[in-house]
Amino acid sequence: MNYRRYRIAICDDERAEAERLGSVVSDWSRAAGIDCAIDTFSGAEALLSAREDRGEYDILLLDVEMRGMDGIALARRLRADGCRAEIIFVTSHFELAGEGYDVDALHYLIKPVANEKLAEVLSRAAGRLAVEPPSVVIFCDGGTVRLYESDILYVESFLHDIVIHTAAGEYRTKESISAFGDRLSGDFFRTHRSYIVNMLQIEELSPAGLRTFSARELPVS
């Protein structure tokens, strides 16, 4: 069975509301049997900074009315950067629930958000994500690159960088191998402190190491 962890970000400058939404998302993930990593942010800049360090999110819950950069402007910035996450807007004002459809938002929720309604929309978001093959977005050569997991052969660590080997070439990015591994599905396994391998690419495994279908010999600890 293909395993996938969804990364969900909640951005709301009202701390109590952000924590409540996080609790609802956590309850939904347990009830739906969907593994999720949930991060909460008090403002747009904090989310943007985390995205640079940790990579792309799958689902975004964005408060429309925030101090500084509001949720609509944040969504437009993310889309301009190549973000393809499912976006759910949360707003206190019904009249604002029509702005920002140019960012392909999945839904607008009016505060106070009903737990059942949020769970329903999250299930819709997960359903849409499941249609597209699992992928990861990396920062490489000054821009973002989306790599589908099926194209990744293995990942190799070099100090603070990793090199992602694909059939089409290599991509180098600044990220720890542990953090990158957390963003991958269960089709990947860390065979060594410096290697993560796509298990679907393993042709032969022995105590001495493994060989991929691309004839690359890799160590196994």
Buried (B, 14 or more C-beta within 10 A) or exposed (E): EEEBBBBBBBBBBBEEBBEBBBEBBEEBBEEEEBEBBBBBBBBBEBBBEBBEEBBBBBBBBBBBBBEEBBBBBBBBBBBEBEBBBBBBBBBEEEEBBEBBEEBEBBBBBBBEBEBEEBBEBBBBBBEEBEEEEBBBBBBBEEEBBEBEBBBBBBBBBEEEEBEBBBEEEEBBBEBEBEEBBEBBBEBBBBBBEBBBBBEEBBEEEEEEBBBBEEEBEBEBE
